[in-house]
């Protein structure tokens, strides 16, 4: 009797980021459809949350529990340093127990948000190096990448990608970024983000010219290269968003504030405090499915987080993107909404309102465009999952089935 294949999933999963968990959900859906015999567990940021929600065993990613808190005391500094050494052996021991390890989506090869090299980039390097040394196939599946200026971070990311047994990307510019960093990408595939494989909730018909608007927010302070002006960027983004939401409320539009990570709650609170109107309310989504339900009932969406944009696009709801990285512009262009992008670092509420009204005037046309683009994305992901099976599970004879959409 053949032993079941042992599959590990790895990443900042269960840590409060809905997009990361949505990528995990898509990969688990693929595994359960195409490889139901596989035994799956996780090495992740929030093991308790992953086990509770997805029903798989999970182990904490870092030995030191305060890994992502700033170390200012001697004890914390020693703890972090010791943790780096302990994690070498913990990661290798976990990798050794698996036939395949999958890193599901996420922007693991980019630094478009603040990132320290000895945090997750170091953890990813340990994973990929362990896989190469121990003969376990490590697959970076549908990941995001971007040019990285910080030398230590760039080196760790480059070597992680080189050591992985399989790589695929969620857009062409991610593959281009890795090629520019010296990674041979000749055999690497590009396909839509894994979240496009998730089930889609029923979409409500537009309620008219004054229907509800979803506004996705983010605790945004710029990227890894913006640390010197992080406070200024955050203030400009927040002030512009407040003025935009207030203008909608003054026009008697119902506004639903949405988050994509636990840290976004402070931005929601600031907007609710500044815009005193019963028309402005906030949701508390626990998954991408919750986000999609909110957006499917809206006339339009304005959002900043990458996976909030995907949720709107996937439901076929016209969306205006506040873009903080090139990946958002590329996504919007791919889905036919490239004209509706606005810089998150330089929010101009008057210009934002002008773009929003232009978006709504073309609502019916854009909904038809999104229907076509979503069908194409589903077909591309079907092809990718077949390729993934051939690459990682060569003995398998099944083909994956994506989540049912409606």
N, C-alpha and C positions, 0 to 999 in steps of 0.2 A: 504493500500500500504506500503510495507516494505521500510524503509529509506535506501539509499545506504550506503555501508560500507565506513567508513572514514579512509584512510590510510595515515600515515605520513612517510616520508623518512628522515633520519638523518645522518649527517656526514660532513667531510671536503670536500664538494661537490661544484663545481663551483669556486674552489680556484686556478685553474691552473694545477692541477695534472690530467693527462689524464687517468691514471689507476682508480682513484677514480670515475671519471665521467663515465668511461666505465662500472664499476660495477653498477652504478645507471641506465645507459641505459639498461643494461641487465634485471634488476629488473622491470623497467618500461615496457619493452617489455613483460615480464611475466604477469604483472598486466593487461596490455591492452589486452592480448590474453585470459587470464583465467578469469579475473574479470573486464570486461569493464565497469561495473556499478560503480566501486570504484571511490571515489572522493579523489584525491591525492594532497598533498602539501608537502613542505620541510622545515626543520629547518637546515640551512647549512652555510658553510663559505662564499660562494659567491652567495647570493640570486638572484642578477640581472642576472648573467651568467646562472644560472639554469633555471630561468624563460624564458630567451631569447632562450636558446637552446632546452629545453625540454617542454616548454609550460605549466608549472605547477606553481601555486603560491608558493612563498618562503619567509622565514623570516630569518633574520640574526641570526647566532648561538649565538653570544656573544653580550651583551649589550654594552660593552666597545669596541670601534672600533680598538683600538691599542693592542688587546689581545696578538698577536703573535710578537709584537715588544718588544725589551728589555726596561724595565722601569728604567730610570736613574734619572729622575727628580721627585721631590716630588709630583707634580700634576699627573704624570703618575702612580706613585706607588699608590696614593690614588684612582685614577680612576680604576686601576686593582682590588684593594681590594674591592671597592664598587661594581664593576662588578660581582665579585664572589657571593655577596649577592643577587644582583638584578637577576642574572641568575637562582637562586633557584626558584624564583617565575615565571620568564618568561618561564622556561622550564616546570614547572608543569602546567602552564596555557595552554601551547601548547599541551602537552601530553593529558590533560583532553579532548581536542576537538576530539580525535581520538579513534577508536576502536582497531586499530593495528598500531604499529610503527615498521618500518623495517630499520635496519642498513645494507646497501647493501655492502657486501664484505669489502675490505680495511683491512689493518693490524691494526685494532683498539685494539687488545689485545696483541700488541707487542711493543717493544722499540728498534727495530733494527736500527733506525735512531734517531738522537738527539731529545729528548722529555722531556718536563717539566711536572711533575705530575699535576700541577694546570692549565694546558692548556686543551688539549683534553681529557686526562683521567678523569679529574674532570667533564667535560661536559658530558661524557658518563655515569659516575656514577650518575649524576643528572637525566639523562634520565631514566636509569634503575630503580632507586629508585622511581622516580615519577610514572613510569608504575606500579610498585608493589603496591604503596600506593593508586593509583587512579583506579586500575583495568583495565588498558590498557595493552594489550599484547605487549611486546617489543621483537622483534626477531632479533638476531644477525645472519645474513644469509651469509654463505660462507666466514666467516671472517678469518683473519690470527692471529695466536698467537705464542708467543715465550717466553722462560724463561726470567724473568726480575729480575735484581739484586737490583735495586733501591727500597728500602722498601716502600716509599709512593706511587710510581707508581704501584708497585706490588699489594699493598693493594687495591687501587682504581680499578685496572683491575680485580682482583679476585672478589670483591664485585659486580662489574658491571655484570660479567658473572653469578654469583650466582643469582642475582635479575632478570635477563632476563627470559622471559617465554619460549623462544625457542633459541637454539643455533645450528649452523652447521658450519663446518670448510672447508677451501679450501685444506687442506692436513692433513694426519694422525698425523704429528708431532705437528701441532697446537692443536689438541685434546689432545695429550700426554702432551703438555706443560701446558694446563689448568688443567688436572688431577693432575700433579705434584704440581700445585699451590693450590690444595685442592678443586677443583670444581668437582662435580659429573657429569661425562660425559657419563654415561652408556647408555643414550638415545640419545646422540648427534650424528648426522650423519656427514660423510666426503664425499665430492664430489669435482669435479674439480672446479677451479676458475670460477666465474660467467662470466668472459670475454669470456670463451669458448662458451657461448650461443649467442654471437654476430654474425651477418652475416659476411661471409668471401668473400672478393673480388675475382674476377677471378685471377688465378695464371698464370704468363707467363712461358713459357718453358725456361729452362736454356739457356743462350746465349753463352755458351762455357767456356773454361778454364780461360778466362780473362774478365768475365762479371762484372757488378757492385756489390759492396759490401756496405751494410748498416752498419754503426757503430753508435749504440745508446750510448749516453753519459749521464753523471749525475754529478751534483754538489756535489760530494761525499767527505765527510770528516770523514768517519767512523760512528760508532754507538753511542748509548747513553753512553757506557762505555769507549769510545775512546776520550773523550773531551780533555784530556791532550796532546794527540798527533794528534789532528785533522788536523793541518796545515801540518805536516809531511805526514800523510796518503793522504791528497789531492794532495800534490806535487808529491808524488810517483805515484799515480794513473794518474795524468795529464801528467807527463813526459813519463810514459810508453805508454799511449794512443797516445800521439803525435808521439813517435818513431814508433809505429805500423802503424799509418796512413801514416807517411812519407815513410815507407818501401813499403806499397802498392802502393802509388803514383809513387815511383821510378820504380816499376814493371809495370807501365802503367795501373794500375787498377783504375777505377772510384770509388770514395768513396763518399757516401751520409751520412752526419752527421744528426742524429735524436735525438730529445729530448723527454722527457716524463713529464716534468714539466717546468713552466716558468722560474724557477731559473737556469735551465741548460743552458740558453743562454750564460752565461759567459764562460762556458767551450767550447762551440762551437766557440765563438769569439777567445779564446786563441789558439785553434787548427788551425783555419783558419789563424791566425796571424803567427803561428810558421811554418806551412806547406804552403809555397807559391807555389801552383800548381793549374792550372785550372781544374784538375781532381777531386779536393776535393771541394765539394759544401755542402750546408746545406739546409734542408727542414724546414718548419715551420708548423708542424702538429697541428691541433686543436682538434683532437679526435683520439681514437684508430683506427677508420676506416681509417683516413689519414695515420696512421703508417702502417697499414696492406697493404694499396695500395702501399706504398713505398717498403715494404719488399717483397710483392708478385712479384715485378718486378726485384728483386735482385737475384744473384746467391747464396749469403751467407749473414749471419748477424753475427755481434759481438755486444753484448749489455750487459748492466749492470742493468738497471731498470727492476724490476720484470715483469711489464706489457708489457714492450718492448719485453722481452723474450716470453711472452705468444703470442703476436702478430705474432712474427716470427714462433713460433711453430704452431699456428693456420693456418697460410697460407701454412704450409708445407715446409717452407724454412729452410735449415740447419742452425743452430745457435750455436755459441760458447758463453758461458755465463761467464761474469766477476761477480763472486759471492761475494756479501757483507754480505749475511746471509744464514743460513741453508735452508731457504725456496727455494732459487734459485737452490741449489744442489738437493733438493727433487723433484722439478718440472722437472728438466732436466732428472733425473733418471726415473721418472714416464713416461716421454715421449720417453724414449729410447736413450737419448743423454748424459747419465751420464759421459761418458768419456771426454766430451768437456766442462769442467768447469775449470776456472782459478781464483785464489784469487784476488779480487779487491783491497785488502789492500797491496798486494805484487806483483804488475804487473811486470812481466819479459817479455819485448817485444820480446826477442829472443825465449823464450819458447812459448809465445803467437803465434808467427808466425809459429812455428813448429806445434802447435795444430791446427791452422787455416788451414794449408796445409793438415794435416791429415783429417780434416773435409771435405774439398773440394774433396779429393780423394774418399770419401765414399758418395758423394752427392746423387747419384741416389738411393742407398740403403736406406739412411736416409730419403729421401722423401717418399719412400714406407712405412717405419716404421711410419712416422708422419701421413700419411693418415689413417693407421689403428688405431693409438692412438687417433686421433681426432674423429673418428667415435665412439669409446668407450666413450670418454668424453661427446659427445653429448647425448648418451644413458643414462649415469649416471645423467646428469643434467635434462633430461626429468623426470627421476624417482624422483629426488630431488624436482622438482617443484610440482609434484603430492603430495609428502609428505608435502610440505609447505602449499599447499591448504588445506589438511586434518587437519593440525595443527592450521592454522590461520583463515581459512574460512570454518568451518565445515559444514555450510549450502550450500556451493557451490557444484554444480554438473558438473562443467566444468573441463577440463584438459588443461594445458598450451601447447602452440605451440611455439617452439623456432624459432629464426630468420632463414630464408631460407639461406642455404649455397650453394655455387657453387664451 
